[in-house]
Amino acid sequence: MISKVFYAILAGFMLASCGGYEDLEFERLMYKKTDSLFATQRLALKKDLDSLCDVNFETYFNEAIDSIKQKQIEEIQIILEK
């Protein structure tokens, strides 16, 4: 999913933020690299997450339907008890 390079750049960015004014240029470059890396990794993550949703859609859908049915049954029972 997220590559080791991304974590290395992120760690470098975090360490750079602890420095003084002389590190501002390095921090700016790290922002730029992190943004570009995030943009490329975001597409790969989206594909992975979409495929997980496709695989689990039926299960999630059935659980949602069961939950809605249960809630409606409870509401009907409350109305009938009045």
C-alpha positions as CSV (number, residue, x, y, z in Angstrom):
1,M,0.0,0.0,0.0
2,I,2.0,3.0,1.2
3,S,5.6,2.6,0.3
4,K,8.6,2.8,2.6
5,V,9.8,5.9,0.7
6,F,6.6,7.7,1.8
7,Y,7.4,6.9,5.5
8,A,11.0,7.9,5.0
9,I,10.0,11.3,3.5
10,L,7.4,11.8,6.2
11,A,9.9,11.1,9.0
12,G,12.4,13.5,7.3
13,F,9.7,16.1,7.2
14,M,8.9,15.6,10.9
15,L,12.5,15.9,11.9
16,A,12.9,19.0,9.7
17,S,10.1,20.7,11.5
18,C,12.1,20.6,14.7
19,G,15.0,22.8,13.3
20,G,15.5,26.6,13.2
21,Y,15.2,29.1,10.4
22,E,18.1,27.5,8.4
23,D,15.9,24.5,7.9
24,L,13.0,26.3,6.3
25,E,14.1,25.6,2.8
26,F,14.5,21.9,3.6
27,E,11.0,21.9,5.1
28,R,9.5,23.6,2.0
29,L,11.1,20.9,-0.1
30,M,9.8,18.2,2.1
31,Y,6.3,19.6,1.9
32,K,6.5,19.6,-1.9
33,K,7.8,16.0,-2.0
34,T,5.3,14.8,0.5
35,D,2.4,16.4,-1.4
36,S,3.5,14.8,-4.7
37,L,4.0,11.4,-3.1
38,F,0.6,11.6,-1.4
39,A,-1.0,12.4,-4.7
40,T,0.5,9.3,-6.4
41,Q,-0.2,7.0,-3.4
42,R,-3.8,8.3,-3.0
43,L,-4.7,6.8,-6.3
44,A,-3.3,3.4,-5.4
45,L,-5.0,3.4,-2.0
46,K,-8.3,4.4,-3.6
47,K,-8.1,1.4,-5.9
48,D,-7.3,-1.0,-3.0
49,L,-10.2,0.4,-0.9
50,D,-12.6,0.3,-3.8
51,S,-11.7,-3.4,-4.4
52,L,-12.3,-4.1,-0.6
53,C,-15.7,-2.5,-0.8
54,D,-16.6,-4.5,-3.9
55,V,-15.6,-7.7,-2.2
56,N,-17.5,-7.0,1.0
57,F,-20.5,-5.1,-0.5
58,E,-23.0,-8.0,-0.1
59,T,-22.1,-8.6,3.5
60,Y,-22.3,-4.8,4.4
61,F,-25.5,-4.5,2.5
62,N,-27.2,-7.4,4.2
63,E,-26.1,-6.2,7.6
64,A,-27.5,-2.7,6.9
65,I,-30.8,-4.2,5.7
66,D,-31.0,-6.4,8.9
67,S,-30.3,-3.4,11.0
68,I,-33.0,-1.3,9.3
69,K,-35.5,-4.2,9.6
70,Q,-34.7,-4.6,13.3
71,K,-35.2,-0.9,14.0
72,Q,-38.5,-0.9,12.1
73,I,-39.7,-3.9,14.1
74,E,-38.9,-2.2,17.4
75,E,-40.8,1.0,16.3
76,I,-43.8,-1.1,15.3
77,Q,-43.8,-2.9,18.7
78,I,-43.7,0.5,20.5
79,I,-46.7,1.7,18.5
80,L,-48.6,-1.6,19.1
81,E,-47.9,-1.4,22.9
82,K,-49.6,2.1,23.1
